[in-house]
Amino acid sequence: MMAASVRATFRLFQPLRPVPPMRIPLRQPTVPGRTTVARTMGVLPLPFFSKPRDFSLPNSSWGPEMVRLYEHYNSQCEVEREGGEKQKGPWKRLPSYNRVLKYATGGVYLSKLIQSKARLFTRNIKEPGASFEYVLFDNSEEQKCVGILQAGHLLEGPPGFVHGGAIATMIDTVTGAHATLLSGPVMTANLNINYRSPIPLGSTVVLESCLDKKEDKKTFVTCKVTSSNGSKLHSEATALFVSISVCKILDGV
Ligand SMILES: CCCCC/C=C\C/C=C\C/C=C\C/C=C\CCCC(=O)SCCNC(=O)CCNC(=O)[C@H](O)C(C)(C)COP(=O)(O)OP(=O)(O)OC[C@H]1O[C@@H](n2cnc3c(N)ncnc32)[C@H](O)[C@@H]1OP(=O)(O)O
């Protein structure tokens, strides 16, 4: 029972795994005064198109740099061949939701209260633009994952700059999603960060996760956080993810 519930939960995290596909054109995002376009994303699993709202689409809080970078990668999610035929591009946008447990069926491992109140840490502030505004894109061919982050006013650490824990959270999010795509279910075993220059609050930065190596259960990735035009290095990190058997962990075996 418990294992079935976790399996159901985990399926929601697996945007690139072979579950029943469905081709759906995305809604046009409504960004007042802007001409942002979310293109047809190609094949994604059914759970992503049921009830949850996707928070990684443009909203009115996104500034010009956030929108520019989103459009840069989004335009490469689908490419047009000669003759006008569309096909999958090198990048894939990863949808993101603010809760997952709600959509898990059955299970006794968490109380109903916790199941109903659980929220993804990076998506739990309702006000658009106040905390983490981000979108992830994956390039499986290049074994790279990119996160574009606009850091809101609730992420302050030193006056006027982003809190180091918030930066670590985003590095963990981008590298964790990347490792999951590369290796299936994983947990962060080690995260090592060098903070090189502070990130101004409200600015947009790019996080680039690259596969370093895979060894049995271990997936090693590196991550760089740079300013939106790439001219300034803010942080660099290495991370180790260890593959887990979700059922084994929750069954306490
Ligand atoms: C309910 C589970 C759900 C899991 C969901 C996971 C991911 C989320 C899904 C989708 C992703 C989407 C978005 C991503 C967003 C955020 C990502 C956040 C991820 C996290 O925020 S996650 C929370 C923080 N994370 C923990 O809370 C981990 C606590 N920890 C443990 O749960 C265990 O510690 C574990 C599982 C890590 C390993 O345990 P284990 O028993 O499976 O493996 P074992 O110990 O045998 O190690 C095997 C080999 O790794 C080497 N090794 C192990 N640890 C090492 C270390 N620290 N440094 C260097 N090497 C290490 C050993 O030396 C050995 O190496 P060798 O084989 O060469 O001997």
The ligand as an SDF file (V2000), in Angstrom:
LIG
                    3D

 69 71  0  0  0  0  0  0  0  0999 V2000
   10.7960    9.6600   -0.2830 C   0  0  0  0  0  0  0  0  0  0  0  0
   11.8800    9.7990   -1.2400 C   0  0  0  0  0  0  0  0  0  0  0  0
   11.5770   10.7270   -2.3620 C   0  0  0  0  0  0  0  0  0  0  0  0
   12.8600   11.0980   -3.0320 C   0  0  0  0  0  0  0  0  0  0  0  0
   12.6480   12.1650   -4.0430 C   0  0  0  0  0  0  0  0  0  0  0  0
   13.9440   12.4750   -4.6300 C   0  0  0  0  0  0  0  0  0  0  0  0
   14.1030   13.3970   -5.5840 C   0  0  0  0  0  0  0  0  0  0  0  0
   13.0700   14.3380   -6.0110 C   0  0  0  0  0  0  0  0  0  0  0  0
   12.4880   13.9730   -7.3070 C   0  0  0  0  0  0  0  0  0  0  0  0
   12.5510   14.6880   -8.4140 C   0  0  0  0  0  0  0  0  0  0  0  0
   13.4810   15.7770   -8.6080 C   0  0  0  0  0  0  0  0  0  0  0  0
   12.7890   16.9750   -8.8970 C   0  0  0  0  0  0  0  0  0  0  0  0
   13.2560   18.1010   -8.4420 C   0  0  0  0  0  0  0  0  0  0  0  0
   14.4590   18.1210   -7.6120 C   0  0  0  0  0  0  0  0  0  0  0  0
   14.2740   19.0730   -6.5280 C   0  0  0  0  0  0  0  0  0  0  0  0
   14.9680   19.0430   -5.4400 C   0  0  0  0  0  0  0  0  0  0  0  0
   15.9710   18.0210   -5.1510 C   0  0  0  0  0  0  0  0  0  0  0  0
   16.0770   17.9460   -3.6870 C   0  0  0  0  0  0  0  0  0  0  0  0
   16.7360   16.6700   -3.3120 C   0  0  0  0  0  0  0  0  0  0  0  0
   16.9200   16.6890   -1.8450 C   0  0  0  0  0  0  0  0  0  0  0  0
   16.9340   17.6990   -1.2170 O   0  0  0  0  0  0  0  0  0  0  0  0
   17.1150   15.1980   -1.0540 S   0  0  0  0  0  0  0  0  0  0  0  0
   17.1260   15.6900    0.6630 C   0  0  0  0  0  0  0  0  0  0  0  0
   18.4780   15.8330    1.2670 C   0  0  0  0  0  0  0  0  0  0  0  0
   19.1690   14.5730    1.2680 N   0  0  0  0  0  0  0  0  0  0  0  0
   18.9790   13.6560    2.2200 C   0  0  0  0  0  0  0  0  0  0  0  0
   18.2320   13.8210    3.1280 O   0  0  0  0  0  0  0  0  0  0  0  0
   19.7860   12.3790    2.0490 C   0  0  0  0  0  0  0  0  0  0  0  0
   20.0400   11.6970    3.3770 C   0  0  0  0  0  0  0  0  0  0  0  0
   20.9440   10.5870    3.1480 N   0  0  0  0  0  0  0  0  0  0  0  0
   20.4910    9.3710    2.7680 C   0  0  0  0  0  0  0  0  0  0  0  0
   19.3040    9.1190    2.7040 O   0  0  0  0  0  0  0  0  0  0  0  0
   21.5240    8.3500    2.4310 C   0  0  0  0  0  0  0  0  0  0  0  0
   22.7360    8.6330    3.0490 O   0  0  0  0  0  0  0  0  0  0  0  0
   21.7520    8.2010    0.8930 C   0  0  0  0  0  0  0  0  0  0  0  0
   20.4320    7.7980    0.2090 C   0  0  0  0  0  0  0  0  0  0  0  0
   22.2600    9.5330    0.3030 C   0  0  0  0  0  0  0  0  0  0  0  0
   22.8080    7.1220    0.6450 C   0  0  0  0  0  0  0  0  0  0  0  0
   22.4640    5.9940    1.3840 O   0  0  0  0  0  0  0  0  0  0  0  0
   22.4600    4.5230    0.7450 P   0  0  0  0  0  0  0  0  0  0  0  0
   22.3620    3.5590    1.8840 O   0  0  0  0  0  0  0  0  0  0  0  0
   21.4770    4.4230   -0.3370 O   0  0  0  0  0  0  0  0  0  0  0  0
   23.8240    4.4170    0.0450 O   0  0  0  0  0  0  0  0  0  0  0  0
   25.2510    4.1320    0.6690 P   0  0  0  0  0  0  0  0  0  0  0  0
   25.4370    4.7820    1.9780 O   0  0  0  0  0  0  0  0  0  0  0  0
   25.4780    2.6660    0.5540 O   0  0  0  0  0  0  0  0  0  0  0  0
   26.2200    4.8960   -0.3650 O   0  0  0  0  0  0  0  0  0  0  0  0
   26.2560    4.5090   -1.7310 C   0  0  0  0  0  0  0  0  0  0  0  0
   27.5430    5.0810   -2.2820 C   0  0  0  0  0  0  0  0  0  0  0  0
   27.5100    6.5110   -2.1440 O   0  0  0  0  0  0  0  0  0  0  0  0
   28.5990    6.9720   -1.3290 C   0  0  0  0  0  0  0  0  0  0  0  0
   28.1180    8.0850   -0.5010 N   0  0  0  0  0  0  0  0  0  0  0  0
   26.9670    8.1570    0.1780 C   0  0  0  0  0  0  0  0  0  0  0  0
   26.8510    9.3340    0.7880 N   0  0  0  0  0  0  0  0  0  0  0  0
   27.9820   10.0080    0.4890 C   0  0  0  0  0  0  0  0  0  0  0  0
   28.4550   11.2970    0.8030 C   0  0  0  0  0  0  0  0  0  0  0  0
   27.7440   12.1300    1.5790 N   0  0  0  0  0  0  0  0  0  0  0  0
   29.6430   11.6810    0.3270 N   0  0  0  0  0  0  0  0  0  0  0  0
   30.3590   10.8540   -0.4690 C   0  0  0  0  0  0  0  0  0  0  0  0
   29.9520    9.6250   -0.8330 N   0  0  0  0  0  0  0  0  0  0  0  0
   28.7960    9.2170   -0.3420 C   0  0  0  0  0  0  0  0  0  0  0  0
   28.9840    5.7530   -0.4890 C   0  0  0  0  0  0  0  0  0  0  0  0
   30.3070    5.8250   -0.0690 O   0  0  0  0  0  0  0  0  0  0  0  0
   28.7620    4.6360   -1.4870 C   0  0  0  0  0  0  0  0  0  0  0  0
   29.8280    4.6340   -2.3960 O   0  0  0  0  0  0  0  0  0  0  0  0
   30.5100    3.2500   -2.8740 P   0  0  0  0  0  0  0  0  0  0  0  0
   29.3900    2.4600   -3.5220 O   0  0  0  0  0  0  0  0  0  0  0  0
   31.5540    3.6530   -3.8160 O   0  0  0  0  0  0  0  0  0  0  0  0
   31.0030    2.6010   -1.6320 O   0  0  0  0  0  0  0  0  0  0  0  0
  1  2  1  0
  2  3  1  0
  3  4  1  0
  4  5  1  0
  5  6  1  0
  6  7  2  0
  7  8  1  0
  8  9  1  0
  9 10  2  0
 10 11  1  0
 11 12  1  0
 12 13  2  0
 13 14  1  0
 14 15  1  0
 15 16  2  0
 16 17  1  0
 17 18  1  0
 18 19  1  0
 19 20  1  0
 20 21  2  0
 20 22  1  0
 22 23  1  0
 23 24  1  0
 24 25  1  0
 25 26  1  0
 26 27  2  0
 26 28  1  0
 28 29  1  0
 29 30  1  0
 30 31  1  0
 31 32  2  0
 31 33  1  0
 33 34  1  0
 33 35  1  0
 35 36  1  0
 35 37  1  0
 35 38  1  0
 38 39  1  0
 39 40  1  0
 40 41  2  0
 40 42  1  0
 40 43  1  0
 43 44  1  0
 44 45  2  0
 44 46  1  0
 44 47  1  0
 47 48  1  0
 48 49  1  0
 49 50  1  0
 49 64  1  0
 50 51  1  0
 51 52  1  0
 51 62  1  0
 52 53  1  0
 52 61  1  0
 53 54  2  0
 54 55  1  0
 55 56  1  0
 55 61  2  0
 56 57  1  0
 56 58  2  0
 58 59  1  0
 59 60  2  0
 60 61  1  0
 62 63  1  0
 62 64  1  0
 64 65  1  0
 65 66  1  0
 66 67  2  0
 66 68  1  0
 66 69  1  0
M  END
$$$$
